[in-house]
Amino acid sequence: MRAFTLTGARTWSVQQLPDPNPGPDDVLIQVHRVGLCGTDVELFTGEMAYFAQGHTRHPLQIGHEWSGQVVEIGANVDRSWLGQRVSGDTMIGCGQCHRCLSNRWHVCDNRQEIGVRSGWPGAMAELHLMPARALHALPDAVDYAAGAMAEPGGNAVRCVDATGLGAGARLGVIGTGTIGLLVAMLAQARGIEVHLVAQDNAHQEFPRALGFQFVHTWTSIPSQPFAAIVDASTDASVPSRGIEHVEPGGRIVYIGLAEVPSPIDTRRLVFADLTAVSILGAGYGLPHAISAFAAGAVDPRPLIAATVGLDEVGDVLGGWKPPQAGLGPKIQVDPRQ
């Protein structure tokens, strides 16, 4: 099979590798789509914190947002998976510790993160090996492009849930990348009044084209505080800055990560009686995102600016955008090209 491999910081190659063989509890998937995200860029540059922590090393086969079709199954896997169109969880817990047994596999100390941590190869290849227990079936209404958005969609579901908001409440979403926009879409589908905060005027155009009524910059953000805020930005100043715009007794949800530490004065949280929540991984949100896509409540495909082949992945990670690309924040890869 052909596979894209990071051989070092900002170095890569597309290699011919042996086809993977599924173990008794695994499946082999023909990959149709893989999404590129900010985590992949950090792995590309070598700035991802997991390198310093010893959880990740080169060479590395990336790709944790994906969709495809099961073409081979292990001896212990239910035959109904064969031929099934699927996506899957990024976080693979050990399955035995107290966290895994209490449905917190995404924070298992011994977890593997597909294409990110602890050596399990990602889906940036023609074929991809996955444990069957981490699979999620894609309904007919969810095509492969939307299916590869299930992982960021699952993260977005968890963010919206963490706000605790219901219909009619006002939510601020900081950041207009893939996660921020999916949070906004899912929240709006629940009847929540969504206000997006863009980095600058240039980043307001696309959210408005998607139909969002309230799109601001920091200079035009409403003075009335929000019932909750989701910080989906990568700016180290935002986690502290966002606190000032949350209603006392409200919530601020953190999912965006900056390249450097983000300082927060906890006195400001305490004096406003705020609840701060952080989100790592799609987890239980994956099937809910797929269901929202299948029902038509949210269509993630307008966020996809372009689809490229394996030979172009390194250039995209380095900042190149295809000439034909749209305004959306997501680039997907079709390894079959």
Buried (B, 14 or more C-beta within 10 A) or exposed (E): BBBBBBEEEEEBEBBEBEEBEBBEEBBBBBBBBBBBBBBBBBBBBBEBEBBEEEBBEBEBBBBBBBBBBBEBBBEEBEEEBEEBBBBBBBBBBBEEBEBBEEEBBBBBEEBBBBBBBBEBBBBBBBBBBBBBBBBBBBEEEBBBBBBBBBBBBBBBBBBBBBBBBEEEBBBBBBBBBBBBBBBBBBBBBBEBBBBBBBBEEEBBEBBEEBEBEBBBBBEEBEEEBBBBBBBBBBBBEBBBBBBEBBBEEBBBBBBBBEEEEBEBEEEEBEEBEBBBBEBBBBBBBBBBBBBBBBEEEBEBBBBBBBBBBBEBBBEBBEEEEBEEBBEBBBBBBBBEE
